[in-house]
Amino acid sequence: MRFEHPATFNPIDQLKVVGHPTSRIEGPLKTTGTAPYAYERHDVVPNQAYGYIVGAAIGKGRINAIDLAAAKDAPGVLAIVTADNAGKLGKGERNAAPLLGGPEIAHYHQAVALVVAETFEQARAAAQLLRIDYSKADGKFDLAAGVDGAIAPKPSFGGPADTAVGTFASAFAAAPVQLDARYTTPDQGHAMMEPHASIAAWDGDKLTVWTSNQMIAWGAGDLAQTLGIPKDKVRLISPYIGGGFGGKLFLRADVLLAALGARAAKRPVKVALQRPLMFNNTTHRPATIQRIRIGADRDGTITAIGHESWSGNVKDGEAETAVSQTRLLYAGANRMTAMRLAALDLPEGNAMRAPGEASGMMALEIAIDELAEKLGMDPVALRIKNDTQVDPEHPERRFSQRQFVQCLNEGAARFGWSQRNPKPGQVRDGRWLVGMGVAAAFRNNLVTKSGARVRLDQQGVVTVETDMTDIGTGSYTIIAQTAAEMMGVPLEKVVVRLGDSDFPVSCGSGGQWGGNNSTAGVYAACVKLREAIAQKLGFNSDEAEFADGLVRAGNRSVPLAQAAGQDGLVAEDAIEYGDLAKTWQQSTFGAHFVEVGVDADTAEIRVRRMLAVCAAGRILNPKAARSQVIGAMTMGVGAALMEDLVVDKRHGLFINHDLASYEVPVHADIPHQDMVFLDETDPVSSPMKAKGVAELGICGVAAAVANAVHNATGIRVRDYPITLDKLIGQLPEVG
Amino acid sequence: MTKVSFDVNGDTHQLELDTRTTLLDALREHLHLTGTKKGCDHGQCGACTVIVDGRRINSCLTLAVMHEGDEITTIEGLGAPDHLHPMQAAFVKHDGYQCGYCTPGQICSAVAVLDEVRSGIPSHVTADLTAPVRLTNAELRERMSGNICRCGAYSNIADAIGEVAGRSA
């Protein structure tokens, strides 16, 4: 199905099932521990051996030799895979650094060996016996030092290296009120709860991998490419994924090494990345240095806005696109953005929840707060003043929906923003200095092809198959709701099967595109199935109504189960998009409000209240969508207050590579969270009229926290995370 | 290899294990009770929480052979998909999870926390060690802080536990 014109009324608009806050259909499995994750598939293939990964102990250089003798002789060892014996390997299209290092080492903890043994304990013990002789080379590990040599990256998914509209330099120079500030964001880790894990089994030249991956078709394709085998010989199965956040978008070392280990050991092999390897072995959100300049008239009208960002990456890695939201969020006649990329030898930087915008909004939304302070203007009012309903670079392109102002106003009213004292450091509650902060939320809505197969059987059960994944996002549930709505059956009559490369290729889970596109693909397949049913019954498919388990036309009515017949009916289709994303700008909007307390003596920061108001098209399941947003708000608190992969610049690694030293929010850090969706449908986005929401929720949160800390203390921290050492020397004198 | 015998969810199991085998791996790899999750394998995430003789522990930080004769309750012992434990049902109702990987540990912790509070066991944030413990927001959040949820379902988890405990979170 091609989607080329804005959607009109369609069966989804009935909202009998879609749009309801249904509990997750897989909830009973997840809460009883019976949902099977990758490493747990004792059921799929017998005789599984255990693989244990060895990571490189240098940040850059070469392996001179690996002495395998002691490990080979260790009890239970079946095989040891290294680059020496793995055979010729290619590199996946979406991998920058090779997944199996040697002799060249591209980054610290790059996998250099897999030890396969009968048991986990044996594999782990034998892995300690490898003697690896390295030649360590000097590497570049310091982004700040790399800024001078940074280059303009090739145009990518995130846009060109440089953009310009009007005359930024002169307009900024002439502006009566100017802000020119520099911000930094650190490297961050996905730190999903389930480590990357795979079980690989060969059957002749056919390879099956039970794994944990967000993008099945990407993973299968890149695995085939790396192994140099045809893609149709590779099957990836990933029905449950214990979190991804972008860290499982791509083929990673667990998959490749399980496959190589299984080939070497001639039996199935299971591999999980050890937690302390994950942060350096896999990808991370790259650090940024950002400069923001904004010029405004005294009434708050922005006349010039410029955003520059520097980030680093390994060879073939891309820039963090931290400037992208600044091209669209605020009005202003004169604009520029620039991205520069420094060559670093740290582990590969890549997508983490809201790549680009999450980092960019951390800086931009402090800058807006600073500008408001300079203007003596309320920061909510300043944002409203500079709203735009068109793409500022291409005013002929309107936003398909843009309820940004409504989000700000609704949030301000609900949060009690009018109670905020604009003068910092004035509000006390016992030992706490109390402050409120606000920030915009913004993230683009991306449309991409997505396919599904729908089957109707003689029991009237509708089974949906798509390689779409559920990484905690609620895919199972919203896909079931979509199929139930389309086919006129209750939710209990729908079975959803996900995450298998034998199923039609979907959009996968990433970039907050999963919800809208995958359900639109199911919509397309259901339209086809409806036509097949109508045709079989001799109904005019335009007249046929699907409701209450029946298909009706005129005065005829047939139960679906009967319509299916003994052989059942099946239909497959995909949603494909025309030019609507070019003629309209599709984005999602929100406003974050945060209240913090800062201990007047110790500078301990506590988040006391959080509210997000979001407008993101039709909300297919308000319960799951709300959870996506509050989860993103939680990650935003992490970004604001604690998350920081600290670079050891001598050895070239993230030194805090575990969950005790890479701190993420815990229960005690997070208050009760409020979250509101504004009523919205966006007929431009898809037949579902939905948009993404999972990444919108993190964009701006950290800045709202930073702005609240400023309001509480008068201290402006521009280098994340905002830890108490950055406050304690400057706390206001208190009685 | 050493023999060990313990009860899991009411069933007695006799195992002959490598002495290096953690309780977590004995459950997951030997008994195929994979509801207990391995998130970090060294006591930093809480995904492997089980209840041993009435107290919650990280099963990755204890060797299986140390549990001779112990009574172990895992997530599978609390309830099953067709007859959920009240805490499991509350997690479903309040959407106290997303990816589901930390969930069994959260639920085992939550069940044990309510027992701890009933038993008057203080926590880091208990102000008065002589008075009965009350399950305040601070108590609940402090006691659950050993169970990381990267999806960030904390606010919903608090609602779920609060409902089972008969109070609002």
Interface residues (C-beta under 8 A of the other chain):
Chain A: S23 R24 E26 G27 P28 L29 K30 T31 T32 G33 T34 A35 P36 Y37 Y39 E40 H42 T119 F120 E121 Q122 A125 H190 A191 M192 M193 E194 P195 Y240 I241 G242 G243 G244 F245 A272 Q274 R275 P276 I471 G472 T473 G474 K623 A624 R626 S627 Q628 I630 G631 A632 M633 T634 M635 D658 L659 A660 V664 P665 V666 H667 A668 I670 P671 H672 Q673
Chain B: D18 R20 T21 D25 R28 E29 H32 L33 T34 G35 T36 K37 K38 G39 C40 D41 H42 Q44 C45 A47 T74 I75 E76 L78 G79 A80 P81 D82 L84 Q88 A89 F91 V92 K93 D95 Y97 Q98 C99 G100 Y101 C102 T103 P104 I107 N137 A138 L140 R141 E142 M144 S145 G146 N147 I148 C149 R150 C151 G152 A153 Y154 S155 N156 I157 A158 A169
